[in-house]
Amino acid sequence: MLRTRTLAGLLAGSLILTGCSMSATASNSSGTSSSAQSTAATTSSSVSTSAATSAATSTAAVTTSTALTTTASLATSTAPAQTATQQSSASTPVQTVAGVPTPELVAASAGAPSGQGTPLAPDSVINVAKKDTPGVVQITNEQVQLGALGNSQTVPAGVGTGIVLDNQGHILTNDHVVRGAQKLVVTLADGAKEYPAKLVGADPRTDLAVIQVSGAQLTPLALGDSGKLAVGQWVVAIGNALALPGGPTVTAGVVSALGRTVQEPAIQSGSGQSGSGQGGAARSVQAGTAGPYLFDVIQTSAPINPGNSGGPLVNLDGQVVGINTLEAGQSEPGGPQAEGIGFAIAINTAKKIADTLMTQGHIDYAYLGVDITDNSPALAQRYGVPNVPGVVVLQLPSGSPAGAAGIQPKDVITAIDGHAITDTSALSLTLQSYKPGDKITLTWVQASNGQKVSKPVTLGQAPAL
């Protein structure tokens, strides 16, 4: 487990980032939130470092990303549980994206991969929508609730989105879409049929889950390579925004940034409560708590609304490059107003998680056992830690494998098995290829004498969220 902190003072103002599944009683974002500190904010949060057997991205970040200079909080909301009845289709050329005339815009520099470096043609988004919408499904999370007379009944608690992975009925979505469900119902994009679904596996650390239906004629979506994305590249988001009847909603925008680190809202297990309403498909706000960090996340200007959770972010070739998960919402009193900021889990991360969930139903995470933060020249000078690239060890929980090797607070971790560690995201990504019980060579610079030390460490089993 890597526990993360930042050391600078807390800045004024805060920002709510909302997720994109919706509760049965909410007509828009619920406004629920839980603290996630910016890179300049003082905070302490516990995050387990992923060294999943599947190479899962999910752990150890020090700071929330998003280039926010204020304290950031994220919240998820759930969409009214409605059943889509038919697919919407576009009949006119797309004139603008995010309010900007599209013909004059160029996605990225010339020579970039397919879908980049060329002007957005008027019918590009239309073609993507026609190609990919059949592979997008609505997921209704149904839960048992007590009626007015004390009788129990299963009712829709929330709605989200999923993408079809294969002809065997596997569907990828967000964990918060299916969490707490007593029953899952999948509705095809055209609204013609509904199918009961079973949970194959879920991973709260990466907010991903795989469900499966039987007997359905499904259209799998093509998965792209999120490693080839470029900032400025056009992308399209498809999902069941607000659970509106008539099929999935299609929006378009650009890749605004890559490699973001964001912290999710707190996970509330079993209660089915979410700020403004009930819904196990939602994350709730709990004072003093926060959810896991997500790493290597795609930031996009494509509108991502409540109900879009688990839906695809696709390039102009119709390939899935991300799983839509979070959106920026209204600011809290005194805070900034965020517009055009959404986040999607990179498909390269999501595919590895999905593959492991389909084979073993869960993810095993390795445990390093350090409380860390990114190092910087300013931090090194102020706190007397070695001025080298890496991550600063702040605390060592009891039973820490790293602590057993002799690492101490203020030491700076610089490498694992020879792979350079420049920040907490790099540490998490490096540990993805390890599993509990694996032995690694941990390299660090000692604060006491400036000496570089390399020692073997046996990774433990991370505690469950």
N, C-alpha and C positions, 0 to 999 in steps of 0.2 A: 504494500500500500504506500502510496505517496500522498502525504498530506501537504496541502499547499497554502501558502500565505504570501501576502505582500507587505512591505515594510513602510511604505510612505503614508502620509497622513490622509485621512478620509476627506474627500472633496465634497463640496456642497452640491446638492441636486441629485436627482436619480432618474433612471429611465426604466420603464417597464417593457420587457420583451415578452411577447405572448406566444404560446404554442399554437398549433393549428388543428387540433381536434376540438369538437364542440360538445357542450353538455345539452341535455334534453331541455333544460329550462332557460338556456341563454340564447338571446337572439343575436348577440355579437360577442366580442371578446369579453371575458368575465372580469378582467382587471385584477385577477389574483396574481400575487407576485411573491417571490422569495429572494433574499439578498444574494447577489453575486457581485463581487467587488471588481472594480476596474484595475488596470495595471497600477494605478496610483492610489489604490485604496487599501486601508488596513483591514485585513480579514483573516479568518482561519477557517478552512473547510477541509473535510476529510474526503480524499479521493483515492480509490484503489487503483494502483498502476496495472494496466492490462498487459499481461503477457499471456494472452489467451492462446489456447491450442490453435485457435483459428487466426491468430495474429490480429486480435481485436484492438481497435483504437478506442481507448476509453479512460485513460487514467491520468493521473498525476499532473495536472497543470498547475502552475503557480498562479497564474493570473487569468482572469477572464480576458478575452481578446477584445475584439471588435473595436479597437482603437477608440474606445470611449474614454473620455477624461473624467467622467463622473461615475459615481457608484451605480453599477448596473444591476437590475434585478430582472429575472425572467419569470414568466408565468405561462401556464398553458390554460386554454379554455376549451370547452367542448361545445359541439354544435348541436342545434336542435335535431333530435332523432326523427328524420323523415326519410321516406323511401323514394329514391329517384324513379321517375316513371318513363322518361325517354331521354335520349341523348340530344343535347343542343348541337346545332351545326352552324358554322359561320357561312354567311352568304355574300358578304361584301369584303373587299380587300382591306387588310389592316392598314390604317392611315397613320396611326401614331403608336408609339410604345412609351409608356410612362410620360405621356404628354409631349413627346418629341417626334417630329416628322421622321419616318423611318428611312426614306430613300437616301437621305444625305448622311446617314450614320454608317460608320464602318465598325465592325465588331472588334477587330484586332489588327495587328500589323500583317503585312503581306508575307506569305510563306508560312503562315501558321497552319495547324491541322485543319481538317475538313470542318466547315461550319464557322471558320474564322477568316478574317481578312477580306471579306467581300461585303458589299452593301446588302442590307436586309431587303430582299425582294418583297413586293406587296403581298404575295401569296405564301410566303415561307411559313408563317405561323399557321395558316389554314391547312397547309399540307401536313405539318407536324401533328396538328390536332386530329385530322382525319386518320392519320396513320397510327397514332398512339392511344387515342381515347378508348378503343375497344379493349385495351389491356389494362385499363384502370378500373378498379372496383370500389364500391362503397362498403364500408364495414360498420355494422351497427352493434354496439356493445350493450347487451341486455343484462340486467341485474335484478335480483329478487329484492323487492321493497315491501314494506308493510303498508297495507291499505288503511283507509280511515276507520274501518271496523276491526282492525287488528289482523286481518287476513293477509297472507303473503301472496305476491304476484310478481311475475317476471315482466319488466317493462323496459323499453329503450332508455338507456342512460346516457348514451353519447354516440357520436358518429365521426368516423374518420375515413381515410382513404388507404388503398393498398395497390401494389403493382403485381401483376401476374409474372411469376418466375419461370414456370415450365408447364408442360401438358399434364403433369401429375397433380395439378391443383394447388401447388405451393404459391403462397402470396406473401410478399414482404410488406411490412408496415412498421409503425412506431410501437414500442412497448406501451406507451401511455394511451394508445388507442384501445388496446385489448386488456389492459390491467383491470383486475377485479371483475371481469365478466363471468357471469354464470352461463351465458349463451352468446354465441357470435353468429351474426347473419351477414352473408355476403350478397350484395346486389350487383348484377352486371351493369355495365355502363348504359346499355339501352333500356334498363329498367324492366326487361321482359321476365327475368327469373330471379328468384332468391334461393340461396343455398345455405344450409347450416354449415358452420366451419368448426374445426377443432384446432386448439393451440398446439403447435408442434414444439415450439420453444420460444423463450423470451429472454432478453438480456437488458436489465435496467441500466447497467453502466453505459451502454451505448444507445439506449432508448430504441432498440430494434427488436422485432419479433417476427416469427414466421407462423402463419396459419395455413390450413389446408382444407379444400372442399373436394367432394367426390361427385362424379357424374356430370360435371359442367363442361361445356365446350368453351375453352378459354383461349385467349390470344396472348401468348407470352410477349413481353417487351424485350427489345434488344438492349443489352447493357453496354455502355460505353466505357471509356477510360478517363476518369476524373483527373488523372495525372497530366492529361494533355490540355486541360482547360487553360484559358488565358483571361486575364482581367480585361473586361470590355467585350467579351464574346457574348453573343446573343443566346439566351436560354428561354425555355417555355416551362411554366408550372401548370400542372393539371391536377385537379382534385375536387372534392365535393364541398366547395366553399359554402359555409352556412347551411349545409345539408339541403340546399335548394332543390326542389323537384325539377326534373327535366334533364338530368345527367350532369357530368362533371363540368366544372368551370375551367376555362383556359385563360391564362394571363402570360404576358411576356415581359422580358427585361434583359438585363445584362449581368454577367458575373462582375460583381462590384469589388470583391476581394477574395483571396484564397488563403488557406492555412489559418483560418480564425480559430480561436479557442473560446468557447462559450460555456457558461454554467447554467444548467437547467434548474427549474424549480424543484422544490422538495417533493419526494415521492411519498405519498400518503397511502399506505397499504390497507386495503380492506374496508375503509370507511365509506368510500364512494362519494366523498364530499369534495366540492370544488367551489370556492368562493361564492359565486352568485347562484349556484344550483348544484344538483346532484349529478354525478357521472363518474364512473370508474375509468372512463377514457380520459380523464383530466388529471393534471397535476394540481396540487393545492398549495396554498401559502401557509406556512407555519413559521411563527416568529422564531428567529434565531437559527433556522435550518435552511439548507440549500441542497440541491440535487447534484448529480455527478457532472463532471466536466466533459464536454465533447471536444475532440481535437481534430485538426485538419478539416475544419468545416468550411463550406462554400457560403459566402455572403452574396446575395442577389438582390437586384431591384425589382425582380418579377414579383408582383403582389402575391403574398401567401396569407390566406385568410383562415379563420377558425373553420375546421372541417377538412383542411388540406393535409393534416398530419398523415404521414406515410405515403403521400402521393409523389409522383416522379417530377424531378427537374430534368429536362431533356435538352439536348443540343438540337441544332437545326437539321441534323440527320435523323432525328427521332430516337437517338440513343439516350438511355437513362444515365445521367451523370451524378445525380444526387437524390436523396430522399428528403422531401420538405418536412421540416420539424418545428421551427420557431419563427416568429415574426416580431418586429418591433411595434410597440403600441403607443398609446398616449403616455405622455410624461406625467409623473406625479406632480403635485403642486410645487411650483418653484423649479421644476426640472425642465429639461429640453423636450422639444417635440420631435419625435423620430418619424421619418417618412421614408418609404422605399428601402427598408432594411429587413431582409428575411434571411433565414439560415437553413441550409440543407446539408445532411450528412453525406460526405463524398461516397460515391458508389463503390470505389475501390475498397473502402473500409466496410461498407454495408454488405458487399458480396462475400467477404471473408466471414463475417459474422453469420450471415444467412447460411452459408455452406456448413458451418459447424453446428448451427442450430438444427439443420435438417438431418445431420448424422448422429448427433448425440444429445440434442435437446437443451443444452446449456453450454455456458462458456466457463472454462477454468482460468482464473486469474492468478498470476504470480504476485508474491508479496515481498517487496524490498524493505519496507518499514522505515521511511524517512519523511520528515516534515520539511518541505523545501520551498525555495523561491528562486527566480532567475537572478543570476549575478549580473552586475554592471559596474563600471568604474566608479560611479557615484556611490553605489551601495557599498562597494569594497572600501572606499575611502572613509565613508561615514561610520561603518560598523567594524572596521578592522579585519575584514576577511581577505583572503588572497585575491589579487586582481587578475584573475584568469577567466576565460570563458567557461561557463558551466552553470551548475545549480548549487546554491548554498544550502547546506543542511542546517535547519533551525532547531529541530527537536527530533528525538528518537523515542518512539513509543516502546513500551515494555515488550520484550521478545523480538525486537527488530533484528532481522537477519543482517542488515548492514551494520547495526550496532555491535553485533557479535563479532564482526570482522575488525572492529576497532575504530570505525569512523566516529567523529565527534561533531557536536554543534559548531558551526562556523567553518567547517571544512567544506571544500568545493569539489563536487563530483564532476569529473571531466571526461570519463570514457567508460564504456562497458564492452568488454571483449575487443578492445581496440577501436570501437566505433565512437567517434567524438560526440560528446554531449554538450551542446551549446545552450540549451534551454530546457524547460520542463516538457515541452511538447516533444522535443527530440528524444528525451529520456523515455517518455511513454511509447513513442513509435518504435524505438529500439527494442524495448522489452516485449513488444507484441509477438516476437518470434520465440519467446520462451514460455515455459509452463512451470507450475509448481514442482519443486524438486530439482529443477535444472541448476547446474553450477555455472556461475559467471565469474569473470575477472573484473572486479570493480576498481577503477582508478580514481584517486582523488588527491587534492593538494591539501596538506594539513595547515590549519590556521596557526598552530603553535610555532612551527618552524619553517613553513613554506616548502617543505619537502613533498615530492610526489610519491605516492604509495599505491601499489597494486596488490590486491589480495583476493583470494577466492571467496565467493559468497554463494550459499545455497538458498535459492529463492523459496519462500514459504507459500502457503495457500491464503489468498486474500479472503477476508471475512465477507459474507454476503451483505448486500445493501439491504 
